[in-house]
Amino acid sequence: MKYNKNVSSSRRKQRKAHFTANQAERRIRMSSTLSKELRAKYGFRSFPVRTQDKVTVMAGKFKKLQGVVTAVRRKEYKVYVDSCENTLSNGKKQPVGIDASNLRIDEFCMENGRQGLLEKKAEKRKVIAVEEN
């Protein structure tokens, strides 16, 4: 069901937006859901993932594994977690990229002004909730 008449539901337009998105748009698209504790604390469901965040893999081969984000590759739309690796035939470990939608953020890395971004988004949510009532 379409909720917003200003947003296209066309598959063609969604694919174009996905593949031609700039870095700022990709950052927003690479958001992960928050744990219940973080959701209760901040009042929103998802937030862009960043290196050093503690996450849990929610789907796929590495489901239920917990780890720390080692890299976020916006160009590939992939997040690399320290505990998610494949072993190659020569014995080397190769990190596996995971889609941000398959992760849950359990703990934030609070460096480089992240606290301000979290508070800003939480404040917006409170203002919207007050306006609706």
C-alpha positions, 0 to 999 in steps of 0.5 A: 500500500502506498502511504506517501503520494510524493514517493514513487513506488516504481521499480525502475525509479527505485533501482535508479535511485539505488545505483546513482545515489551519492555518498550522503544518500548511501549513508542513510540507505545503509541504516540498521535497526536498533536493539530494543534497549537502544530503541527505548532509549532514543525513540527511533528504530534505525540509524546509519551503521558506522565502524566500531559499532557493536552489531548482531547479524540477523539473517544469512549464513552468519545469523546470530553472530555478534561482532564489531563493524570493521569497515563500511563500504558505501560503494558496495553497500556492504558492511564488514563485521570482524566475526564474519569471515570465510576461510579460503582453500589456502587457509587465509581468512576473507571478510564477508560483506553483509547488507546493513539491513541484515544487522541490528545495532546493539551498541553505538561507537560514540566518537566524532560527534555521534552523540549529537546526531543521536540527540538531534534525531531523538529530538525530531522524533519527540517534536513529531510525536507532540505535533501528532497529539 
